[in-house]
């Protein structure tokens, strides 16, 4: 797989109290475990912020020559869905995702 999954591991840092393990860190761990279980060769990069703090937990797909695709409000239970999205993103020449994986929202959507 040529896509890279980037996961914000500081999501939930504004919670009171701050959890010992953030949802972002738990998501990154879950994706790594599930990708290995499934035999998927997915690169997972942990970062400190993806600028989606109002809707934590955030991850993004990135590949050379393709637009970055960011996902918000995720949970560790969505690891398999993220791996499926990464596979579809990597397989498409332009980085498009199947319609059942994305939505186009207006500028004021929350």
PDB file as gemmi writes it, atoms N, CA and C in Angstrom:
CRYST1    1.000    1.000    1.000  90.00  90.00  90.00 P 1                      
ATOM      1  N   UNK A   1       0.854  -1.165   0.000  1.00  0.00           N  
ATOM      2  CA  UNK A   1       0.000   0.000   0.000  1.00  0.00           C  
ATOM      3  C   UNK A   1       0.903   1.231   0.000  1.00  0.00           C  
ATOM      4  N   UNK A   2       0.584   2.204  -0.838  1.00  0.00           N  
ATOM      5  CA  UNK A   2       1.437   3.382  -0.930  1.00  0.00           C  
ATOM      6  C   UNK A   2       0.899   4.573  -0.142  1.00  0.00           C  
ATOM      7  N   UNK A   3      -0.236   4.424   0.499  1.00  0.00           N  
ATOM      8  CA  UNK A   3      -0.775   5.518   1.307  1.00  0.00           C  
ATOM      9  C   UNK A   3      -0.174   5.482   2.702  1.00  0.00           C  
ATOM     10  N   UNK A   4      -0.147   6.652   3.307  1.00  0.00           N  
ATOM     11  CA  UNK A   4       0.307   6.757   4.699  1.00  0.00           C  
ATOM     12  C   UNK A   4      -0.851   7.303   5.521  1.00  0.00           C  
ATOM     13  N   UNK A   5      -1.107   6.693   6.660  1.00  0.00           N  
ATOM     14  CA  UNK A   5      -2.134   7.169   7.572  1.00  0.00           C  
ATOM     15  C   UNK A   5      -1.453   7.992   8.659  1.00  0.00           C  
ATOM     16  N   UNK A   6      -1.919   9.214   8.812  1.00  0.00           N  
ATOM     17  CA  UNK A   6      -1.382  10.122   9.821  1.00  0.00           C  
ATOM     18  C   UNK A   6      -2.440  10.257  10.910  1.00  0.00           C  
ATOM     19  N   UNK A   7      -2.059  10.048  12.159  1.00  0.00           N  
ATOM     20  CA  UNK A   7      -3.018  10.088  13.264  1.00  0.00           C  
ATOM     21  C   UNK A   7      -2.551  11.102  14.303  1.00  0.00           C  
ATOM     22  N   UNK A   8      -3.449  11.997  14.695  1.00  0.00           N  
ATOM     23  CA  UNK A   8      -3.152  12.940  15.769  1.00  0.00           C  
ATOM     24  C   UNK A   8      -3.238  12.190  17.093  1.00  0.00           C  
ATOM     25  N   UNK A   9      -2.144  12.173  17.830  1.00  0.00           N  
ATOM     26  CA  UNK A   9      -2.132  11.448  19.105  1.00  0.00           C  
ATOM     27  C   UNK A   9      -2.337  12.375  20.299  1.00  0.00           C  
ATOM     28  N   UNK A  10      -2.557  13.675  20.048  1.00  0.00           N  
ATOM     29  CA  UNK A  10      -2.846  14.577  21.155  1.00  0.00           C  
ATOM     30  C   UNK A  10      -4.326  14.902  21.254  1.00  0.00           C  
ATOM     31  N   UNK A  11      -5.156  14.375  20.364  1.00  0.00           N  
ATOM     32  CA  UNK A  11      -6.599  14.595  20.458  1.00  0.00           C  
ATOM     33  C   UNK A  11      -7.061  14.203  21.857  1.00  0.00           C  
ATOM     34  N   UNK A  12      -7.884  15.014  22.440  1.00  0.00           N  
ATOM     35  CA  UNK A  12      -8.408  14.898  23.810  1.00  0.00           C  
ATOM     36  C   UNK A  12      -7.514  15.610  24.806  1.00  0.00           C  
ATOM     37  N   UNK A  13      -6.503  16.329  24.336  1.00  0.00           N  
ATOM     38  CA  UNK A  13      -5.602  16.998  25.282  1.00  0.00           C  
ATOM     39  C   UNK A  13      -6.292  18.127  26.031  1.00  0.00           C  
ATOM     40  N   UNK A  14      -7.472  18.562  25.544  1.00  0.00           N  
ATOM     41  CA  UNK A  14      -8.199  19.622  26.240  1.00  0.00           C  
ATOM     42  C   UNK A  14      -9.248  19.063  27.193  1.00  0.00           C  
ATOM     43  N   UNK A  15      -9.367  17.746  27.265  1.00  0.00           N  
ATOM     44  CA  UNK A  15     -10.336  17.129  28.178  1.00  0.00           C  
ATOM     45  C   UNK A  15      -9.929  17.411  29.621  1.00  0.00           C  
ATOM     46  N   UNK A  16     -10.904  17.406  30.495  1.00  0.00           N  
ATOM     47  CA  UNK A  16     -10.618  17.634  31.909  1.00  0.00           C  
ATOM     48  C   UNK A  16     -11.214  16.499  32.723  1.00  0.00           C  
ATOM     49  N   UNK A  17     -10.413  15.616  33.236  1.00  0.00           N  
ATOM     50  CA  UNK A  17      -8.955  15.590  33.191  1.00  0.00           C  
ATOM     51  C   UNK A  17      -8.459  14.988  31.873  1.00  0.00           C  
ATOM     52  N   UNK A  18      -7.220  15.281  31.536  1.00  0.00           N  
ATOM     53  CA  UNK A  18      -6.605  14.716  30.332  1.00  0.00           C  
ATOM     54  C   UNK A  18      -6.413  13.216  30.562  1.00  0.00           C  
ATOM     55  N   UNK A  19      -6.905  12.381  29.635  1.00  0.00           N  
ATOM     56  CA  UNK A  19      -6.756  10.934  29.814  1.00  0.00           C  
ATOM     57  C   UNK A  19      -5.295  10.495  29.695  1.00  0.00           C  
ATOM     58  N   UNK A  20      -4.970   9.391  30.343  1.00  0.00           N  
ATOM     59  CA  UNK A  20      -3.591   8.890  30.262  1.00  0.00           C  
ATOM     60  C   UNK A  20      -3.264   8.410  28.852  1.00  0.00           C  
ATOM     61  N   UNK A  21      -4.263   7.900  28.143  1.00  0.00           N  
ATOM     62  CA  UNK A  21      -4.112   7.528  26.737  1.00  0.00           C  
ATOM     63  C   UNK A  21      -5.200   8.247  25.957  1.00  0.00           C  
ATOM     64  N   UNK A  22      -4.805   9.084  25.016  1.00  0.00           N  
ATOM     65  CA  UNK A  22      -5.790   9.822  24.230  1.00  0.00           C  
ATOM     66  C   UNK A  22      -6.463   8.900  23.217  1.00  0.00           C  
ATOM     67  N   UNK A  23      -7.639   9.334  22.732  1.00  0.00           N  
ATOM     68  CA  UNK A  23      -8.319   8.552  21.690  1.00  0.00           C  
ATOM     69  C   UNK A  23      -7.455   8.436  20.446  1.00  0.00           C  
ATOM     70  N   UNK A  24      -6.712   9.502  20.134  1.00  0.00           N  
ATOM     71  CA  UNK A  24      -5.833   9.457  18.966  1.00  0.00           C  
ATOM     72  C   UNK A  24      -4.748   8.408  19.100  1.00  0.00           C  
ATOM     73  N   UNK A  25      -4.128   8.347  20.266  1.00  0.00           N  
ATOM     74  CA  UNK A  25      -3.090   7.333  20.500  1.00  0.00           C  
ATOM     75  C   UNK A  25      -3.693   5.937  20.453  1.00  0.00           C  
ATOM     76  N   UNK A  26      -4.881   5.778  21.041  1.00  0.00           N  
ATOM     77  CA  UNK A  26      -5.554   4.475  21.012  1.00  0.00           C  
ATOM     78  C   UNK A  26      -5.933   4.096  19.585  1.00  0.00           C  
ATOM     79  N   UNK A  27      -6.358   5.085  18.783  1.00  0.00           N  
ATOM     80  CA  UNK A  27      -6.686   4.816  17.382  1.00  0.00           C  
ATOM     81  C   UNK A  27      -5.447   4.371  16.617  1.00  0.00           C  
ATOM     82  N   UNK A  28      -4.344   5.080  16.777  1.00  0.00           N  
ATOM     83  CA  UNK A  28      -3.105   4.702  16.084  1.00  0.00           C  
ATOM     84  C   UNK A  28      -2.696   3.285  16.458  1.00  0.00           C  
ATOM     85  N   UNK A  29      -2.751   2.966  17.747  1.00  0.00           N  
ATOM     86  CA  UNK A  29      -2.403   1.615  18.198  1.00  0.00           C  
ATOM     87  C   UNK A  29      -3.332   0.574  17.585  1.00  0.00           C  
ATOM     88  N   UNK A  30      -4.639   0.875  17.561  1.00  0.00           N  
ATOM     89  CA  UNK A  30      -5.617  -0.072  17.015  1.00  0.00           C  
ATOM     90  C   UNK A  30      -5.387  -0.306  15.523  1.00  0.00           C  
ATOM     91  N   UNK A  31      -5.075   0.751  14.782  1.00  0.00           N  
ATOM     92  CA  UNK A  31      -4.824   0.604  13.343  1.00  0.00           C  
ATOM     93  C   UNK A  31      -3.588  -0.255  13.103  1.00  0.00           C  
ATOM     94  N   UNK A  32      -2.533  -0.024  13.864  1.00  0.00           N  
ATOM     95  CA  UNK A  32      -1.307  -0.817  13.701  1.00  0.00           C  
ATOM     96  C   UNK A  32      -1.594  -2.296  13.963  1.00  0.00           C  
ATOM     97  N   UNK A  33      -2.315  -2.589  15.034  1.00  0.00           N  
ATOM     98  CA  UNK A  33      -2.634  -3.982  15.377  1.00  0.00           C  
ATOM     99  C   UNK A  33      -3.522  -4.615  14.313  1.00  0.00           C  
ATOM    100  N   UNK A  34      -4.595  -3.920  13.916  1.00  0.00           N  
ATOM    101  CA  UNK A  34      -5.526  -4.488  12.931  1.00  0.00           C  
ATOM    102  C   UNK A  34      -4.856  -4.642  11.563  1.00  0.00           C  
ATOM    103  N   UNK A  35      -4.020  -3.684  11.158  1.00  0.00           N  
ATOM    104  CA  UNK A  35      -3.322  -3.803   9.872  1.00  0.00           C  
ATOM    105  C   UNK A  35      -2.415  -5.025   9.883  1.00  0.00           C  
ATOM    106  N   UNK A  36      -1.716  -5.254  10.984  1.00  0.00           N  
ATOM    107  CA  UNK A  36      -0.852  -6.441  11.094  1.00  0.00           C  
ATOM    108  C   UNK A  36      -1.688  -7.716  11.065  1.00  0.00           C  
ATOM    109  N   UNK A  37      -2.809  -7.724  11.790  1.00  0.00           N  
ATOM    110  CA  UNK A  37      -3.699  -8.891  11.797  1.00  0.00           C  
ATOM    111  C   UNK A  37      -4.207  -9.214  10.394  1.00  0.00           C  
ATOM    112  N   UNK A  38      -4.457  -8.170   9.607  1.00  0.00           N  
ATOM    113  CA  UNK A  38      -5.004  -8.337   8.259  1.00  0.00           C  
ATOM    114  C   UNK A  38      -3.922  -8.508   7.200  1.00  0.00           C  
ATOM    115  N   UNK A  39      -2.670  -8.394   7.576  1.00  0.00           N  
ATOM    116  CA  UNK A  39      -1.584  -8.518   6.611  1.00  0.00           C  
ATOM    117  C   UNK A  39      -1.457  -7.307   5.700  1.00  0.00           C  
ATOM    118  N   UNK A  40      -1.940  -6.156   6.152  1.00  0.00           N  
ATOM    119  CA  UNK A  40      -1.879  -4.918   5.365  1.00  0.00           C  
ATOM    120  C   UNK A  40      -0.555  -4.211   5.644  1.00  0.00           C  
ATOM    121  N   UNK A  41       0.068  -3.706   4.606  1.00  0.00           N  
ATOM    122  CA  UNK A  41       1.313  -2.955   4.741  1.00  0.00           C  
ATOM    123  C   UNK A  41       0.960  -1.471   4.754  1.00  0.00           C  
ATOM    124  N   UNK A  42       0.534  -0.978   5.903  1.00  0.00           N  
ATOM    125  CA  UNK A  42       0.092   0.409   6.034  1.00  0.00           C  
ATOM    126  C   UNK A  42       1.040   1.158   6.959  1.00  0.00           C  
ATOM    127  N   UNK A  43       1.576   2.247   6.456  1.00  0.00           N  
ATOM    128  CA  UNK A  43       2.449   3.097   7.261  1.00  0.00           C  
ATOM    129  C   UNK A  43       1.583   4.014   8.122  1.00  0.00           C  
ATOM    130  N   UNK A  44       1.809   4.008   9.424  1.00  0.00           N  
ATOM    131  CA  UNK A  44       1.069   4.864  10.352  1.00  0.00           C  
ATOM    132  C   UNK A  44       2.058   5.831  10.994  1.00  0.00           C  
ATOM    133  N   UNK A  45       1.773   7.116  10.855  1.00  0.00           N  
ATOM    134  CA  UNK A  45       2.612   8.156  11.439  1.00  0.00           C  
ATOM    135  C   UNK A  45       1.814   8.881  12.507  1.00  0.00           C  
ATOM    136  N   UNK A  46       2.386   8.985  13.682  1.00  0.00           N  
ATOM    137  CA  UNK A  46       1.755   9.710  14.784  1.00  0.00           C  
ATOM    138  C   UNK A  46       2.262  11.151  14.775  1.00  0.00           C  
ATOM    139  N   UNK A  47       1.324  12.107  14.844  1.00  0.00           N  
ATOM    140  CA  UNK A  47       1.681  13.528  14.871  1.00  0.00           C  
ATOM    141  C   UNK A  47       0.982  14.201  16.053  1.00  0.00           C  
ATOM    142  N   UNK A  48       1.437  15.419  16.371  1.00  0.00           N  
ATOM    143  CA  UNK A  48       0.865  16.136  17.507  1.00  0.00           C  
ATOM    144  C   UNK A  48      -0.409  16.902  17.188  1.00  0.00           C  
ATOM    145  N   UNK A  49      -0.696  17.180  15.924  1.00  0.00           N  
ATOM    146  CA  UNK A  49      -1.934  17.896  15.617  1.00  0.00           C  
ATOM    147  C   UNK A  49      -2.252  17.806  14.129  1.00  0.00           C  
ATOM    148  N   UNK A  50      -3.544  17.650  13.832  1.00  0.00           N  
ATOM    149  CA  UNK A  50      -4.039  17.714  12.453  1.00  0.00           C  
ATOM    150  C   UNK A  50      -5.055  18.850  12.310  1.00  0.00           C  
ATOM    151  N   UNK A  51      -5.066  19.773  13.284  1.00  0.00           N  
ATOM    152  CA  UNK A  51      -5.907  20.966  13.245  1.00  0.00           C  
ATOM    153  C   UNK A  51      -7.396  20.630  13.167  1.00  0.00           C  
ATOM    154  N   UNK A  52      -7.811  19.641  13.928  1.00  0.00           N  
ATOM    155  CA  UNK A  52      -9.223  19.284  13.996  1.00  0.00           C  
ATOM    156  C   UNK A  52      -9.695  19.209  15.436  1.00  0.00           C  
ATOM    157  N   UNK A  53      -9.081  20.013  16.293  1.00  0.00           N  
ATOM    158  CA  UNK A  53      -9.319  19.936  17.740  1.00  0.00           C  
ATOM    159  C   UNK A  53     -10.796  20.032  18.147  1.00  0.00           C  
ATOM    160  N   UNK A  54     -11.632  20.828  17.472  1.00  0.00           N  
ATOM    161  CA  UNK A  54     -13.033  20.880  17.885  1.00  0.00           C  
ATOM    162  C   UNK A  54     -13.773  19.544  17.702  1.00  0.00           C  
ATOM    163  N   UNK A  55     -13.234  18.660  16.852  1.00  0.00           N  
ATOM    164  CA  UNK A  55     -13.870  17.363  16.597  1.00  0.00           C  
ATOM    165  C   UNK A  55     -12.818  16.257  16.674  1.00  0.00           C  
ATOM    166  N   UNK A  56     -12.279  16.011  17.869  1.00  0.00           N  
ATOM    167  CA  UNK A  56     -11.267  14.954  17.990  1.00  0.00           C  
ATOM    168  C   UNK A  56     -11.919  13.604  17.790  1.00  0.00           C  
ATOM    169  N   UNK A  57     -11.350  12.755  17.350  1.00  0.00           N  
ATOM    170  CA  UNK A  57     -10.079  12.200  17.076  1.00  0.00           C  
ATOM    171  C   UNK A  57      -9.866  12.261  15.548  1.00  0.00           C  
ATOM    172  N   UNK A  58      -8.687  12.691  15.108  1.00  0.00           N  
ATOM    173  CA  UNK A  58      -8.429  12.985  13.703  1.00  0.00           C  
ATOM    174  C   UNK A  58      -7.350  12.105  13.089  1.00  0.00           C  
ATOM    175  N   UNK A  59      -7.566  11.781  11.824  1.00  0.00           N  
ATOM    176  CA  UNK A  59      -6.577  11.033  11.049  1.00  0.00           C  
ATOM    177  C   UNK A  59      -6.647  11.539   9.615  1.00  0.00           C  
ATOM    178  N   UNK A  60      -5.586  11.312   8.868  1.00  0.00           N  
ATOM    179  CA  UNK A  60      -5.550  11.748   7.475  1.00  0.00           C  
ATOM    180  C   UNK A  60      -4.814  10.722   6.634  1.00  0.00           C  
ATOM    181  N   UNK A  61      -5.196  10.664   5.370  1.00  0.00           N  
ATOM    182  CA  UNK A  61      -4.500   9.825   4.398  1.00  0.00           C  
ATOM    183  C   UNK A  61      -3.677  10.731   3.504  1.00  0.00           C  
ATOM    184  N   UNK A  62      -2.466  10.305   3.223  1.00  0.00           N  
ATOM    185  CA  UNK A  62      -1.566  11.100   2.394  1.00  0.00           C  
ATOM    186  C   UNK A  62      -0.778  10.178   1.487  1.00  0.00           C  
ATOM    187  N   UNK A  63      -0.603  10.614   0.236  1.00  0.00           N  
ATOM    188  CA  UNK A  63       0.231   9.895  -0.726  1.00  0.00           C  
ATOM    189  C   UNK A  63       0.726  10.904  -1.757  1.00  0.00           C  
ATOM    190  N   UNK A  64       1.865  10.617  -2.324  1.00  0.00           N  
ATOM    191  CA  UNK A  64       2.462  11.504  -3.325  1.00  0.00           C  
ATOM    192  C   UNK A  64       1.496  11.721  -4.492  1.00  0.00           C  
ATOM    193  N   UNK A  65       1.300  12.998  -4.836  1.00  0.00           N  
ATOM    194  CA  UNK A  65       0.479  13.361  -5.977  1.00  0.00           C  
ATOM    195  C   UNK A  65      -1.017  13.282  -5.737  1.00  0.00           C  
ATOM    196  N   UNK A  66      -1.427  13.053  -4.493  1.00  0.00           N  
ATOM    197  CA  UNK A  66      -2.853  12.940  -4.172  1.00  0.00           C  
ATOM    198  C   UNK A  66      -3.204  13.945  -3.083  1.00  0.00           C  
ATOM    199  N   UNK A  67      -4.469  14.413  -3.093  1.00  0.00           N  
ATOM    200  CA  UNK A  67      -4.862  15.334  -2.025  1.00  0.00           C  
ATOM    201  C   UNK A  67      -4.914  14.614  -0.682  1.00  0.00           C  
ATOM    202  N   UNK A  68      -4.580  15.334   0.366  1.00  0.00           N  
ATOM    203  CA  UNK A  68      -4.692  14.782   1.709  1.00  0.00           C  
ATOM    204  C   UNK A  68      -6.174  14.670   2.059  1.00  0.00           C  
ATOM    205  N   UNK A  69      -6.562  13.583   2.663  1.00  0.00           N  
ATOM    206  CA  UNK A  69      -7.956  13.365   3.088  1.00  0.00           C  
ATOM    207  C   UNK A  69      -7.974  13.250   4.601  1.00  0.00           C  
ATOM    208  N   UNK A  70      -8.669  14.180   5.271  1.00  0.00           N  
ATOM    209  CA  UNK A  70      -8.726  14.149   6.734  1.00  0.00           C  
ATOM    210  C   UNK A  70     -10.093  13.651   7.206  1.00  0.00           C  
ATOM    211  N   UNK A  71     -10.059  12.864   8.259  1.00  0.00           N  
ATOM    212  CA  UNK A  71     -11.259  12.326   8.887  1.00  0.00           C  
ATOM    213  C   UNK A  71     -11.295  12.818  10.328  1.00  0.00           C  
ATOM    214  N   UNK A  72     -12.467  13.191  10.818  1.00  0.00           N  
ATOM    215  CA  UNK A  72     -12.587  13.697  12.180  1.00  0.00           C  
ATOM    216  C   UNK A  72     -13.607  12.887  12.965  1.00  0.00           C  
ATOM    217  N   UNK A  73     -13.586  13.092  14.277  1.00  0.00           N  
ATOM    218  CA  UNK A  73     -14.542  12.458  15.184  1.00  0.00           C  
ATOM    219  C   UNK A  73     -14.481  10.937  15.096  1.00  0.00           C  
ATOM    220  N   UNK A  74     -13.277  10.405  15.065  1.00  0.00           N  
ATOM    221  CA  UNK A  74     -13.068   8.965  14.937  1.00  0.00           C  
ATOM    222  C   UNK A  74     -12.971   8.304  16.305  1.00  0.00           C  
ATOM    223  N   UNK A  75     -12.947   6.978  16.291  1.00  0.00           N  
ATOM    224  CA  UNK A  75     -12.726   6.208  17.516  1.00  0.00           C  
ATOM    225  C   UNK A  75     -11.854   5.007  17.168  1.00  0.00           C  
ATOM    226  N   UNK A  76     -11.213   4.404  18.158  1.00  0.00           N  
ATOM    227  CA  UNK A  76     -10.395   3.215  17.900  1.00  0.00           C  
ATOM    228  C   UNK A  76     -11.188   2.077  17.253  1.00  0.00           C  
ATOM    229  N   UNK A  77     -12.491   2.033  17.490  1.00  0.00           N  
ATOM    230  CA  UNK A  77     -13.329   0.993  16.890  1.00  0.00           C  
ATOM    231  C   UNK A  77     -13.411   1.126  15.368  1.00  0.00           C  
ATOM    232  N   UNK A  78     -12.984   2.248  14.827  1.00  0.00           N  
ATOM    233  CA  UNK A  78     -13.043   2.490  13.382  1.00  0.00           C  
ATOM    234  C   UNK A  78     -11.757   2.097  12.664  1.00  0.00           C  
ATOM    235  N   UNK A  79     -10.871   1.386  13.327  1.00  0.00           N  
ATOM    236  CA  UNK A  79      -9.580   1.020  12.734  1.00  0.00           C  
ATOM    237  C   UNK A  79      -9.746   0.283  11.411  1.00  0.00           C  
ATOM    238  N   UNK A  80     -10.624  -0.711  11.362  1.00  0.00           N  
ATOM    239  CA  UNK A  80     -10.805  -1.465  10.117  1.00  0.00           C  
ATOM    240  C   UNK A  80     -11.329  -0.582   8.996  1.00  0.00           C  
ATOM    241  N   UNK A  81     -12.254   0.319   9.314  1.00  0.00           N  
ATOM    242  CA  UNK A  81     -12.787   1.224   8.297  1.00  0.00           C  
ATOM    243  C   UNK A  81     -11.691   2.144   7.763  1.00  0.00           C  
ATOM    244  N   UNK A  82     -10.808   2.612   8.626  1.00  0.00           N  
ATOM    245  CA  UNK A  82      -9.693   3.451   8.168  1.00  0.00           C  
ATOM    246  C   UNK A  82      -8.735   2.675   7.274  1.00  0.00           C  
ATOM    247  N   UNK A  83      -8.491   1.426   7.613  1.00  0.00           N  
ATOM    248  CA  UNK A  83      -7.623   0.590   6.774  1.00  0.00           C  
ATOM    249  C   UNK A  83      -8.271   0.378   5.412  1.00  0.00           C  
ATOM    250  N   UNK A  84      -9.584   0.139   5.388  1.00  0.00           N  
ATOM    251  CA  UNK A  84     -10.305  -0.004   4.117  1.00  0.00           C  
ATOM    252  C   UNK A  84     -10.209   1.282   3.300  1.00  0.00           C  
ATOM    253  N   UNK A  85     -10.375   2.430   3.968  1.00  0.00           N  
ATOM    254  CA  UNK A  85     -10.275   3.716   3.274  1.00  0.00           C  
ATOM    255  C   UNK A  85      -8.864   3.924   2.726  1.00  0.00           C  
ATOM    256  N   UNK A  86      -7.862   3.555   3.497  1.00  0.00           N  
ATOM    257  CA  UNK A  86      -6.476   3.695   3.042  1.00  0.00           C  
ATOM    258  C   UNK A  86      -6.216   2.836   1.811  1.00  0.00           C  
ATOM    259  N   UNK A  87      -6.753   1.629   1.806  1.00  0.00           N  
ATOM    260  CA  UNK A  87      -6.568   0.748   0.652  1.00  0.00           C  
ATOM    261  C   UNK A  87      -7.234   1.352  -0.588  1.00  0.00           C  
ATOM    262  N   UNK A  88      -8.469   1.863  -0.438  1.00  0.00           N  
ATOM    263  CA  UNK A  88      -9.179   2.468  -1.566  1.00  0.00           C  
ATOM    264  C   UNK A  88      -8.454   3.720  -2.056  1.00  0.00           C  
ATOM    265  N   UNK A  89      -7.984   4.530  -1.139  1.00  0.00           N  
ATOM    266  CA  UNK A  89      -7.253   5.754  -1.467  1.00  0.00           C  
ATOM    267  C   UNK A  89      -5.971   5.421  -2.232  1.00  0.00           C  
ATOM    268  N   UNK A  90      -5.240   4.437  -1.767  1.00  0.00           N  
ATOM    269  CA  UNK A  90      -3.990   4.036  -2.424  1.00  0.00           C  
ATOM    270  C   UNK A  90      -4.252   3.475  -3.817  1.00  0.00           C  
ATOM    271  N   UNK A  91      -5.352   2.767  -3.973  1.00  0.00           N  
ATOM    272  CA  UNK A  91      -5.652   2.111  -5.245  1.00  0.00           C  
ATOM    273  C   UNK A  91      -6.124   3.092  -6.318  1.00  0.00           C  
ATOM    274  N   UNK A  92      -6.717   4.208  -5.907  1.00  0.00           N  
ATOM    275  CA  UNK A  92      -7.235   5.161  -6.883  1.00  0.00           C  
ATOM    276  C   UNK A  92      -6.131   6.123  -7.318  1.00  0.00           C  
ATOM    277  N   UNK A  93      -5.965   6.277  -8.603  1.00  0.00           N  
ATOM    278  CA  UNK A  93      -4.895   7.112  -9.165  1.00  0.00           C  
ATOM    279  C   UNK A  93      -4.936   8.542  -8.637  1.00  0.00           C  
ATOM    280  N   UNK A  94      -6.154   9.068  -8.413  1.00  0.00           N  
ATOM    281  CA  UNK A  94      -6.300  10.448  -7.962  1.00  0.00           C  
ATOM    282  C   UNK A  94      -6.608  10.578  -6.473  1.00  0.00           C  
ATOM    283  N   UNK A  95      -6.629   9.464  -5.757  1.00  0.00           N  
ATOM    284  CA  UNK A  95      -6.895   9.515  -4.327  1.00  0.00           C  
ATOM    285  C   UNK A  95      -8.351   9.701  -3.962  1.00  0.00           C  
ATOM    286  N   UNK A  96      -9.232   9.386  -4.910  1.00  0.00           N  
ATOM    287  CA  UNK A  96     -10.662   9.487  -4.618  1.00  0.00           C  
ATOM    288  C   UNK A  96     -11.067   8.316  -3.733  1.00  0.00           C  
ATOM    289  N   UNK A  97     -12.095   8.536  -2.936  1.00  0.00           N  
ATOM    290  CA  UNK A  97     -12.632   7.480  -2.088  1.00  0.00           C  
ATOM    291  C   UNK A  97     -14.037   7.133  -2.546  1.00  0.00           C  
ATOM    292  N   UNK A  98     -14.460   5.894  -2.333  1.00  0.00           N  
ATOM    293  CA  UNK A  98     -15.818   5.507  -2.712  1.00  0.00           C  
ATOM    294  C   UNK A  98     -16.847   6.386  -1.998  1.00  0.00           C  
ATOM    295  N   UNK A  99     -17.981   6.666  -2.646  1.00  0.00           N  
ATOM    296  CA  UNK A  99     -18.991   7.557  -2.063  1.00  0.00           C  
ATOM    297  C   UNK A  99     -19.489   7.121  -0.684  1.00  0.00           C  
ATOM    298  N   UNK A 100     -19.466   5.829  -0.400  1.00  0.00           N  
ATOM    299  CA  UNK A 100     -19.953   5.385   0.904  1.00  0.00           C  
ATOM    300  C   UNK A 100     -18.960   5.682   2.029  1.00  0.00           C  
ATOM    301  N   UNK A 101     -17.763   6.177   1.694  1.00  0.00           N  
ATOM    302  CA  UNK A 101     -16.766   6.502   2.711  1.00  0.00           C  
ATOM    303  C   UNK A 101     -16.621   7.995   2.968  1.00  0.00           C  
ATOM    304  N   UNK A 102     -17.247   8.831   2.142  1.00  0.00           N  
ATOM    305  CA  UNK A 102     -17.057  10.274   2.288  1.00  0.00           C  
ATOM    306  C   UNK A 102     -18.383  11.011   2.185  1.00  0.00           C  
ATOM    307  N   UNK A 103     -18.360  12.239   2.644  1.00  0.00           N  
ATOM    308  CA  UNK A 103     -19.497  13.142   2.488  1.00  0.00           C  
ATOM    309  C   UNK A 103     -18.945  14.528   2.203  1.00  0.00           C  
ATOM    310  N   UNK A 104     -19.658  15.294   1.422  1.00  0.00           N  
ATOM    311  CA  UNK A 104     -19.271  16.680   1.168  1.00  0.00           C  
ATOM    312  C   UNK A 104     -20.188  17.552   2.014  1.00  0.00           C  
ATOM    313  N   UNK A 105     -19.585  18.353   2.894  1.00  0.00           N  
ATOM    314  CA  UNK A 105     -20.352  19.172   3.818  1.00  0.00           C  
ATOM    315  C   UNK A 105     -20.182  20.640   3.485  1.00  0.00           C  
ATOM    316  N   UNK A 106     -21.214  21.407   3.782  1.00  0.00           N  
ATOM    317  CA  UNK A 106     -21.154  22.843   3.564  1.00  0.00           C  
ATOM    318  C   UNK A 106     -20.207  23.513   4.543  1.00  0.00           C  
ATOM    319  N   UNK A 107     -19.929  24.803   4.335  1.00  0.00           N  
ATOM    320  CA  UNK A 107     -18.947  25.494   5.161  1.00  0.00           C  
ATOM    321  C   UNK A 107     -19.365  25.669   6.620  1.00  0.00           C  
ATOM    322  N   UNK A 108     -20.638  25.506   6.930  1.00  0.00           N  
ATOM    323  CA  UNK A 108     -21.096  25.714   8.303  1.00  0.00           C  
ATOM    324  C   UNK A 108     -21.491  24.419   8.985  1.00  0.00           C  
ATOM    325  N   UNK A 109     -21.172  23.290   8.391  1.00  0.00           N  
ATOM    326  CA  UNK A 109     -21.523  21.997   8.993  1.00  0.00           C  
ATOM    327  C   UNK A 109     -20.724  21.794  10.268  1.00  0.00           C  
ATOM    328  N   UNK A 110     -21.353  21.197  11.250  1.00  0.00           N  
ATOM    329  CA  UNK A 110     -20.669  20.866  12.517  1.00  0.00           C  
ATOM    330  C   UNK A 110     -20.933  19.430  12.848  1.00  0.00           C  
TER     331      UNK A 110                                                      
END                                                                             
